[in-house]
Amino acid sequence: MENEPVTDRRVGSATDRVYNFSPGPAVLPLEVLERARDEMLALPGVGISVLEISHRSPAFDQILENTLQSLRHLLGIGDDYEVLLMQGGASLQFSMVPMNLLRGREGAADYIQTGTWGQTGAKEARREGKVHVAWDGAGTGFDRLPTAGEIRLSDRPEYVHVTSNETIQGVQWKHDPDAGAAPLVCDCSSDFLSRPIDVAKHGLIYACAQKNAGIAGVTVVILRKDLLERSRDDLPTMLDYRTYAKNGSRPNTPPVFAVYVLGLVCQWLRDSIGGLAAMNRHNAAKSKLLYDVLDASGGFYAGHARPECRSDMNVTFRLPDETLEKAFIKVAAERQLIDLKGHRSVGGIRASIYNAMPLAGVESLRDTMLEFQRQQRG
Ligand SMILES: *Cc1c(COP(=O)(O)O)cnc(C)c1O
């Protein structure tokens, strides 16, 4: 399959679509794309595109309100939590979390480092205060999670930070780690809305939208209200959580289109999927198809993550050598399975199979893997 630049005005259609295994921005539900297309020129009853809409208009009031309510409903978020929509991606939260929760405080922020993203978050926190690494998986290439006994928290941490799914290495927590009395802070960017979350166990949850929940441009922050008291007046206005809480996530112009798509994804999860528990079952069934191939391959496909820590979102594995990996990626692309190359730090293959990846796409990848191995063996 060739990647030709689009130079003419040929219109793409649903039948032109390939299976997109990109880690993010990632595949969206076809229903969501179709709805956005249908409403692109004029939102029903409004007469203008959501791309053109005033963020202070009654129509956008409704879109924002629906999106926030849908998130609250899907995740079962209590009234003691704020749901804030921001920009700057999950990367800005690496800074905002310690700016708001750590700046000027005595204790350390504890980071459980299970992969590249957790490591990056800790690096930013060091600019704001003391950081204690409560566990670090770097020694074995971030191929696993800690057991409860391996986590060493500091005395009275200001918060404990985890990454629920390490997108690059493909390791995913199956339960929430115990943060003791400290607020648990979770970067949920790459498995947000893929399964239920016990929100009440967390002080703060953040996630960019472009993996499971929509498009780049909007980031969701779910924050226990009492933690707002930690933010200090020396923070720049736009880096202070209180600014977003006070102004209903609209202190300035929000990314209106990204908020709208997030709302459509929530609606799809509710009406077409049947909620997050159902989504979780679909996702587990999809990832099992691929992990079963790994386990039956006699080591030809070697998984990066240890079996008990495997991610339902990002399936990472190696082939016997890089030449075979390149050949595999080429064969897959010929079959319309694209963006399977692993991150350079892990190498090999990474199949990102988020919520919107259809079962048929995963089945096609599974069949390609089985055939590729058979052909190698001759
Ligand atoms: C993608 C990702 C990020 C970075 O998100 P940006 O929106 O690009 O800043 C952070 N953490 C995790 C776990 C991710 O998957």
The ligand as a Gaussian input file, in Angstrom:
#p B3LYP/6-31G(d) Opt

LIG

0 1
 C       -0.107000       9.727000      24.782000
 C        0.214000       9.732000      26.220000
 C        0.705000      10.876000      26.864000
 C        1.012000      12.159000      26.122000
 O       -0.138000      12.751000      25.669000
 P       -0.093000      14.167000      24.895000
 O       -1.542000      14.509000      24.778000
 O        0.579000      13.926000      23.585000
 O        0.650000      15.116000      25.728000
 C        0.930000      10.804000      28.224000
 N        0.695000       9.683000      28.913000
 C        0.242000       8.551000      28.327000
 C        0.012000       7.331000      29.138000
 C       -0.012000       8.548000      26.957000
 O       -0.464000       7.441000      26.355000

